[in-house]
Amino acid sequence: MNTTITYEFPLNERIRVFIRLEQLFQQFNHFLTGETVADKRAALNALLDIMTIFRRNDLKSEILKELDRHANVLNKIAHNQNVDTQKLEELLSQLNKTSKRLYATSGKIGTHVMASDLFQNIAQRSSIPGGTCSFDLPEFHYWLEQDEAIRLKDMEHWSSPFADIRIAIDLILNFLRHCSTPTQEIAEAGFFQFLLDTNQPYQLLKVTLDKSIHCFAEISGGKHRCTIRFMVPSSDNKRPSQSPDNIPFSLTSCLF
Protein backbone atom coordinates (compact mmCIF):
# COMPACT_ATOMS: atom_id res chain seq x y z
CA MET A 1 0.00 0.00 0.00
CA ASN A 2 1.32 3.43 -1.00
CA THR A 3 1.78 5.57 2.11
CA THR A 4 2.89 8.76 0.34
CA ILE A 5 1.36 11.29 -2.02
CA THR A 6 3.31 13.17 -4.68
CA TYR A 7 2.53 16.60 -6.14
CA GLU A 8 4.11 17.63 -9.42
CA PHE A 9 4.76 21.10 -10.78
CA PRO A 10 5.94 21.47 -14.42
CA LEU A 11 8.44 24.27 -15.03
CA ASN A 12 7.70 24.79 -18.72
CA GLU A 13 4.72 24.65 -21.04
CA ARG A 14 5.95 21.54 -22.89
CA ILE A 15 6.01 19.36 -19.77
CA ARG A 16 2.71 20.88 -18.63
CA VAL A 17 1.07 19.70 -21.86
CA PHE A 18 2.71 16.27 -21.64
CA ILE A 19 1.36 15.68 -18.12
CA ARG A 20 -2.13 16.78 -19.16
CA LEU A 21 -2.03 14.36 -22.08
CA GLU A 22 -0.74 11.59 -19.83
CA GLN A 23 -3.74 12.04 -17.56
CA LEU A 24 -6.17 12.09 -20.49
CA PHE A 25 -4.63 8.94 -22.01
CA GLN A 26 -5.01 7.19 -18.65
CA GLN A 27 -8.65 8.25 -18.42
CA PHE A 28 -9.30 7.14 -21.99
CA ASN A 29 -7.78 3.68 -21.42
CA HIS A 30 -9.65 3.26 -18.14
CA PHE A 31 -13.06 3.97 -19.63
CA LEU A 32 -12.27 2.17 -22.90
CA THR A 33 -12.27 -1.16 -21.06
CA GLY A 34 -15.66 -0.48 -19.51
CA GLU A 35 -18.68 -1.88 -21.34
CA THR A 36 -21.41 0.52 -20.26
CA VAL A 37 -22.76 3.45 -22.25
CA ALA A 38 -21.43 5.80 -19.57
CA ASP A 39 -17.94 4.30 -19.99
CA LYS A 40 -17.96 4.87 -23.75
CA ARG A 41 -19.21 8.43 -23.32
CA ALA A 42 -16.44 9.16 -20.81
CA ALA A 43 -13.80 7.59 -23.09
CA LEU A 44 -14.97 9.73 -26.02
CA ASN A 45 -14.89 12.88 -23.88
CA ALA A 46 -11.27 12.12 -22.97
CA LEU A 47 -10.41 11.52 -26.63
CA LEU A 48 -12.04 14.82 -27.62
CA ASP A 49 -9.93 16.63 -25.00
CA ILE A 50 -6.82 14.93 -26.40
CA MET A 51 -7.69 16.12 -29.89
CA THR A 52 -8.27 19.67 -28.65
CA ILE A 53 -4.75 19.76 -27.20
CA PHE A 54 -3.29 18.46 -30.45
CA ARG A 55 -5.11 21.11 -32.48
CA ARG A 56 -3.54 23.85 -30.33
CA ASN A 57 0.03 22.54 -30.23
CA ASP A 58 2.67 21.27 -32.65
CA LEU A 59 3.27 18.28 -30.40
CA LYS A 60 4.83 15.95 -32.93
CA SER A 61 7.89 18.17 -33.42
CA GLU A 62 8.13 18.91 -29.67
CA ILE A 63 8.07 15.23 -28.79
CA LEU A 64 10.63 14.34 -31.46
CA LYS A 65 12.97 17.02 -30.11
CA GLU A 66 12.63 15.60 -26.61
CA LEU A 67 13.22 12.02 -27.77
CA ASP A 68 16.34 13.07 -29.68
CA ARG A 69 17.63 15.02 -26.69
CA HIS A 70 17.12 12.09 -24.34
CA ALA A 71 18.88 9.75 -26.78
CA ASN A 72 21.86 12.13 -26.95
CA VAL A 73 22.13 12.30 -23.16
CA LEU A 74 21.95 8.52 -22.82
CA ASN A 75 24.62 8.06 -25.48
CA LYS A 76 26.93 10.44 -23.59
CA ILE A 77 26.70 8.43 -20.37
CA ALA A 78 26.89 5.03 -22.07
CA HIS A 79 30.56 4.53 -21.13
CA ASN A 80 30.33 5.83 -17.57
CA GLN A 81 31.08 3.50 -14.72
CA ASN A 82 28.19 2.00 -12.74
CA VAL A 83 25.88 2.31 -15.73
CA ASP A 84 23.64 -0.68 -16.43
CA THR A 85 24.65 -1.20 -20.08
CA GLN A 86 21.84 -3.63 -20.85
CA LYS A 87 19.18 -1.34 -19.41
CA LEU A 88 20.68 1.62 -21.24
CA GLU A 89 20.61 -0.21 -24.56
CA GLU A 90 16.97 -1.17 -23.99
CA LEU A 91 16.04 2.46 -23.32
CA LEU A 92 17.91 3.67 -26.39
CA SER A 93 16.20 1.04 -28.49
CA GLN A 94 12.78 2.17 -27.23
CA LEU A 95 13.61 5.80 -27.98
CA ASN A 96 14.88 5.05 -31.47
CA LYS A 97 11.91 2.84 -32.40
CA THR A 98 9.42 5.42 -31.17
CA SER A 99 11.22 8.25 -32.98
CA LYS A 100 11.27 6.32 -36.25
CA ARG A 101 7.53 5.62 -36.05
CA LEU A 102 6.76 9.28 -35.38
CA TYR A 103 9.06 10.49 -38.17
CA ALA A 104 7.27 8.10 -40.52
CA THR A 105 3.90 9.63 -39.65
CA SER A 106 2.82 12.15 -42.24
CA GLY A 107 0.59 15.15 -41.61
CA LYS A 108 -0.87 16.38 -38.36
CA ILE A 109 -1.60 13.75 -35.76
CA GLY A 110 -5.27 12.75 -35.49
CA THR A 111 -6.68 14.61 -38.50
CA HIS A 112 -8.00 11.38 -40.04
CA VAL A 113 -10.36 10.93 -37.07
CA MET A 114 -12.50 13.81 -38.31
CA ALA A 115 -13.08 11.89 -41.54
CA SER A 116 -15.73 9.99 -39.59
CA ASP A 117 -19.06 11.78 -39.92
CA LEU A 118 -20.22 10.28 -36.63
CA PHE A 119 -17.14 11.49 -34.77
CA GLN A 120 -17.48 14.98 -36.35
CA ASN A 121 -21.06 15.23 -35.11
CA ILE A 122 -20.08 14.07 -31.61
CA ALA A 123 -17.24 16.62 -31.52
CA GLN A 124 -19.50 19.48 -32.64
CA ARG A 125 -22.27 18.71 -30.16
CA SER A 126 -19.90 18.04 -27.24
CA SER A 127 -19.26 21.77 -26.85
CA ILE A 128 -22.89 22.09 -25.67
CA PRO A 129 -23.61 20.89 -22.10
CA GLY A 130 -25.58 17.66 -22.51
CA GLY A 131 -25.49 18.20 -26.26
CA THR A 132 -25.04 14.53 -27.17
CA CYS A 133 -28.37 13.29 -25.84
CA SER A 134 -30.26 10.68 -27.84
CA PHE A 135 -32.66 13.28 -29.31
CA ASP A 136 -29.69 15.47 -30.40
CA LEU A 137 -27.65 12.68 -31.98
CA PRO A 138 -29.79 9.61 -32.74
CA GLU A 139 -26.90 8.13 -34.75
CA PHE A 140 -24.67 8.35 -31.67
CA HIS A 141 -27.44 6.80 -29.55
CA TYR A 142 -27.66 3.94 -32.06
CA TRP A 143 -23.86 3.46 -31.93
CA LEU A 144 -23.85 3.42 -28.13
CA GLU A 145 -26.39 0.58 -28.17
CA GLN A 146 -24.30 -1.63 -30.50
CA ASP A 147 -22.37 -4.69 -29.38
CA GLU A 148 -19.20 -3.98 -27.41
CA ALA A 149 -17.02 -5.47 -30.17
CA ILE A 150 -18.31 -2.89 -32.68
CA ARG A 151 -17.89 0.03 -30.29
CA LEU A 152 -14.42 -1.10 -29.23
CA LYS A 153 -13.29 -1.49 -32.86
CA ASP A 154 -14.37 2.09 -33.65
CA MET A 155 -12.79 3.50 -30.51
CA GLU A 156 -9.48 1.78 -31.21
CA HIS A 157 -9.56 3.09 -34.79
CA TRP A 158 -10.24 6.66 -33.66
CA SER A 159 -7.49 6.55 -31.02
CA SER A 160 -4.86 4.67 -33.07
CA PRO A 161 -3.02 7.81 -34.36
CA PHE A 162 -2.14 8.72 -30.77
CA ALA A 163 -0.63 5.35 -29.78
CA ASP A 164 3.00 6.24 -30.59
CA ILE A 165 2.55 9.70 -29.07
CA ARG A 166 1.42 8.15 -25.81
CA ILE A 167 4.41 5.77 -25.76
CA ALA A 168 6.75 8.71 -26.38
CA ILE A 169 5.21 10.85 -23.62
CA ASP A 170 5.37 7.94 -21.17
CA LEU A 171 9.07 7.44 -21.98
CA ILE A 172 9.90 11.13 -21.61
CA LEU A 173 8.03 11.60 -18.33
CA ASN A 174 9.36 8.36 -16.87
CA PHE A 175 12.95 9.44 -17.58
CA LEU A 176 12.30 12.86 -16.17
CA ARG A 177 10.68 11.65 -12.95
CA HIS A 178 13.39 9.13 -12.10
CA CYS A 179 16.62 10.75 -13.23
CA SER A 180 17.18 12.98 -10.17
CA THR A 181 17.78 12.22 -6.50
CA PRO A 182 15.28 13.59 -3.96
CA THR A 183 16.39 15.63 -0.94
CA GLN A 184 14.74 15.60 2.48
CA GLU A 185 13.44 19.03 3.50
CA ILE A 186 11.44 20.74 6.25
CA ALA A 187 8.84 23.41 5.53
CA GLU A 188 8.86 25.62 8.61
CA ALA A 189 5.34 26.64 9.55
CA GLY A 190 4.20 25.06 6.29
CA PHE A 191 6.37 27.31 4.10
CA PHE A 192 9.41 26.49 1.95
CA GLN A 193 11.14 28.61 -0.69
CA PHE A 194 14.23 27.83 -2.74
CA LEU A 195 16.22 28.98 -5.75
CA LEU A 196 16.86 26.94 -8.87
CA ASP A 197 20.21 26.94 -10.67
CA THR A 198 19.39 28.80 -13.89
CA ASN A 199 22.28 27.03 -15.62
CA GLN A 200 20.51 23.70 -15.26
CA PRO A 201 17.51 22.71 -17.46
CA TYR A 202 15.08 21.88 -14.67
CA GLN A 203 11.73 20.80 -16.05
CA LEU A 204 9.68 19.40 -13.17
CA LEU A 205 9.38 19.59 -9.39
CA LYS A 206 8.14 16.68 -7.29
CA VAL A 207 7.01 17.12 -3.70
CA THR A 208 6.33 13.92 -1.76
CA LEU A 209 4.92 13.67 1.75
CA ASP A 210 3.39 11.06 3.98
CA LYS A 211 -0.37 10.58 3.64
CA SER A 212 -0.73 10.80 7.41
CA ILE A 213 0.12 14.51 7.22
CA HIS A 214 -3.17 16.37 7.02
CA CYS A 215 -2.30 18.93 4.35
CA PHE A 216 -1.66 19.32 0.62
CA ALA A 217 1.20 21.00 -1.28
CA GLU A 218 0.52 24.21 -3.18
CA ILE A 219 3.47 24.91 -5.50
CA SER A 220 4.18 28.10 -7.43
CA GLY A 221 7.11 29.75 -9.15
CA GLY A 222 9.20 29.52 -12.28
CA LYS A 223 12.70 28.83 -13.55
CA HIS A 224 14.41 30.94 -10.90
CA ARG A 225 12.52 30.65 -7.61
CA CYS A 226 9.86 28.30 -6.32
CA THR A 227 7.59 28.39 -3.30
CA ILE A 228 5.83 25.49 -1.58
CA ARG A 229 3.03 26.05 0.89
CA PHE A 230 1.48 23.18 2.78
CA MET A 231 -2.20 23.91 3.16
CA VAL A 232 -4.77 22.43 5.53
CA PRO A 233 -7.88 21.38 3.54
CA SER A 234 -10.98 23.51 3.95
CA SER A 235 -13.80 22.54 6.26
CA ASP A 236 -17.17 24.10 7.09
CA ASN A 237 -16.98 26.29 3.96
CA LYS A 238 -13.72 27.89 5.11
CA ARG A 239 -10.82 28.49 2.75
CA PRO A 240 -7.69 26.28 3.04
CA SER A 241 -5.11 27.76 5.39
CA GLN A 242 -1.35 27.37 5.59
CA SER A 243 -0.28 24.76 8.14
CA PRO A 244 1.36 26.17 11.29
CA ASP A 245 3.39 22.95 11.68
CA ASN A 246 6.85 22.07 10.41
CA ILE A 247 6.21 19.69 7.52
CA PRO A 248 8.80 17.07 6.48
CA PHE A 249 8.81 16.23 2.77
CA SER A 250 11.07 15.11 -0.06
CA LEU A 251 11.84 17.44 -2.95
CA THR A 252 13.00 16.33 -6.38
CA SER A 253 14.12 18.93 -8.90
CA CYS A 254 13.96 16.93 -12.13
CA LEU A 255 16.20 17.63 -15.07
CA PHE A 256 17.22 15.44 -17.98
C-alpha positions in Angstrom: 0.0 0.0 0.0 1.3 3.4 -1.0 1.8 5.6 2.1 2.9 8.8 0.3 1.4 11.3 -2.0 3.3 13.2 -4.7 2.5 16.6 -6.1 4.1 17.6 -9.4 4.8 21.1 -10.8 5.9 21.5 -14.4 8.4 24.3 -15.0 7.7 24.8 -18.7 4.7 24.6 -21.0 5.9 21.5 -22.9 6.0 19.4 -19.8 2.7 20.9 -18.6 1.1 19.7 -21.9 2.7 16.3 -21.6 1.4 15.7 -18.1 -2.1 16.8 -19.2 -2.0 14.4 -22.1 -0.7 11.6 -19.8 -3.7 12.0 -17.6 -6.2 12.1 -20.5 -4.6 8.9 -22.0 -5.0 7.2 -18.6 -8.7 8.3 -18.4 -9.3 7.1 -22.0 -7.8 3.7 -21.4 -9.6 3.3 -18.1 -13.1 4.0 -19.6 -12.3 2.2 -22.9 -12.3 -1.2 -21.1 -15.7 -0.5 -19.5 -18.7 -1.9 -21.3 -21.4 0.5 -20.3 -22.8 3.4 -22.3 -21.4 5.8 -19.6 -17.9 4.3 -20.0 -18.0 4.9 -23.7 -19.2 8.4 -23.3 -16.4 9.2 -20.8 -13.8 7.6 -23.1 -15.0 9.7 -26.0 -14.9 12.9 -23.9 -11.3 12.1 -23.0 -10.4 11.5 -26.6 -12.0 14.8 -27.6 -9.9 16.6 -25.0 -6.8 14.9 -26.4 -7.7 16.1 -29.9 -8.3 19.7 -28.7 -4.7 19.8 -27.2 -3.3 18.5 -30.5 -5.1 21.1 -32.5 -3.5 23.9 -30.3 0.0 22.5 -30.2 2.7 21.3 -32.6 3.3 18.3 -30.4 4.8 15.9 -32.9 7.9 18.2 -33.4 8.1 18.9 -29.7 8.1 15.2 -28.8 10.6 14.3 -31.5 13.0 17.0 -30.1 12.6 15.6 -26.6 13.2 12.0 -27.8 16.3 13.1 -29.7 17.6 15.0 -26.7 17.1 12.1 -24.3 18.9 9.7 -26.8 21.9 12.1 -26.9 22.1 12.3 -23.2 22.0 8.5 -22.8 24.6 8.1 -25.5 26.9 10.4 -23.6 26.7 8.4 -20.4 26.9 5.0 -22.1 30.6 4.5 -21.1 30.3 5.8 -17.6 31.1 3.5 -14.7 28.2 2.0 -12.7 25.9 2.3 -15.7 23.6 -0.7 -16.4 24.6 -1.2 -20.1 21.8 -3.6 -20.9 19.2 -1.3 -19.4 20.7 1.6 -21.2 20.6 -0.2 -24.6 17.0 -1.2 -24.0 16.0 2.5 -23.3 17.9 3.7 -26.4 16.2 1.0 -28.5 12.8 2.2 -27.2 13.6 5.8 -28.0 14.9 5.0 -31.5 11.9 2.8 -32.4 9.4 5.4 -31.2 11.2 8.3 -33.0 11.3 6.3 -36.2 7.5 5.6 -36.1 6.8 9.3 -35.4 9.1 10.5 -38.2 7.3 8.1 -40.5 3.9 9.6 -39.6 2.8 12.2 -42.2 0.6 15.1 -41.6 -0.9 16.4 -38.4 -1.6 13.7 -35.8 -5.3 12.7 -35.5 -6.7 14.6 -38.5 -8.0 11.4 -40.0 -10.4 10.9 -37.1 -12.5 13.8 -38.3 -13.1 11.9 -41.5 -15.7 10.0 -39.6 -19.1 11.8 -39.9 -20.2 10.3 -36.6 -17.1 11.5 -34.8 -17.5 15.0 -36.3 -21.1 15.2 -35.1 -20.1 14.1 -31.6 -17.2 16.6 -31.5 -19.5 19.5 -32.6 -22.3 18.7 -30.2 -19.9 18.0 -27.2 -19.3 21.8 -26.9 -22.9 22.1 -25.7 -23.6 20.9 -22.1 -25.6 17.7 -22.5 -25.5 18.2 -26.3 -25.0 14.5 -27.2 -28.4 13.3 -25.8 -30.3 10.7 -27.8 -32.7 13.3 -29.3 -29.7 15.5 -30.4 -27.6 12.7 -32.0 -29.8 9.6 -32.7 -26.9 8.1 -34.8 -24.7 8.3 -31.7 -27.4 6.8 -29.6 -27.7 3.9 -32.1 -23.9 3.5 -31.9 -23.8 3.4 -28.1 -26.4 0.6 -28.2 -24.3 -1.6 -30.5 -22.4 -4.7 -29.4 -19.2 -4.0 -27.4 -17.0 -5.5 -30.2 -18.3 -2.9 -32.7 -17.9 0.0 -30.3 -14.4 -1.1 -29.2 -13.3 -1.5 -32.9 -14.4 2.1 -33.7 -12.8 3.5 -30.5 -9.5 1.8 -31.2 -9.6 3.1 -34.8 -10.2 6.7 -33.7 -7.5 6.6 -31.0 -4.9 4.7 -33.1 -3.0 7.8 -34.4 -2.1 8.7 -30.8 -0.6 5.3 -29.8 3.0 6.2 -30.6 2.6 9.7 -29.1 1.4 8.1 -25.8 4.4 5.8 -25.8 6.8 8.7 -26.4 5.2 10.8 -23.6 5.4 7.9 -21.2 9.1 7.4 -22.0 9.9 11.1 -21.6 8.0 11.6 -18.3 9.4 8.4 -16.9 13.0 9.4 -17.6 12.3 12.9 -16.2 10.7 11.6 -12.9 13.4 9.1 -12.1 16.6 10.7 -13.2 17.2 13.0 -10.2 17.8 12.2 -6.5 15.3 13.6 -4.0 16.4 15.6 -0.9 14.7 15.6 2.5 13.4 19.0 3.5 11.4 20.7 6.3 8.8 23.4 5.5 8.9 25.6 8.6 5.3 26.6 9.6 4.2 25.1 6.3 6.4 27.3 4.1 9.4 26.5 1.9 11.1 28.6 -0.7 14.2 27.8 -2.7 16.2 29.0 -5.8 16.9 26.9 -8.9 20.2 26.9 -10.7 19.4 28.8 -13.9 22.3 27.0 -15.6 20.5 23.7 -15.3 17.5 22.7 -17.5 15.1 21.9 -14.7 11.7 20.8 -16.0 9.7 19.4 -13.2 9.4 19.6 -9.4 8.1 16.7 -7.3 7.0 17.1 -3.7 6.3 13.9 -1.8 4.9 13.7 1.8 3.4 11.1 4.0 -0.4 10.6 3.6 -0.7 10.8 7.4 0.1 14.5 7.2 -3.2 16.4 7.0 -2.3 18.9 4.3 -1.7 19.3 0.6 1.2 21.0 -1.3 0.5 24.2 -3.2 3.5 24.9 -5.5 4.2 28.1 -7.4 7.1 29.7 -9.1 9.2 29.5 -12.3 12.7 28.8 -13.6 14.4 30.9 -10.9 12.5 30.6 -7.6 9.9 28.3 -6.3 7.6 28.4 -3.3 5.8 25.5 -1.6 3.0 26.1 0.9 1.5 23.2 2.8 -2.2 23.9 3.2 -4.8 22.4 5.5 -7.9 21.4 3.5 -11.0 23.5 3.9 -13.8 22.5 6.3 -17.2 24.1 7.1 -17.0 26.3 4.0 -13.7 27.9 5.1 -10.8 28.5 2.7 -7.7 26.3 3.0 -5.1 27.8 5.4 -1.4 27.4 5.6 -0.3 24.8 8.1 1.4 26.2 11.3 3.4 23.0 11.7 6.9 22.1 10.4 6.2 19.7 7.5 8.8 17.1 6.5 8.8 16.2 2.8 11.1 15.1 -0.1 11.8 17.4 -2.9 13.0 16.3 -6.4 14.1 18.9 -8.9 14.0 16.9 -12.1 16.2 17.6 -15.1 17.2 15.4 -18.0 
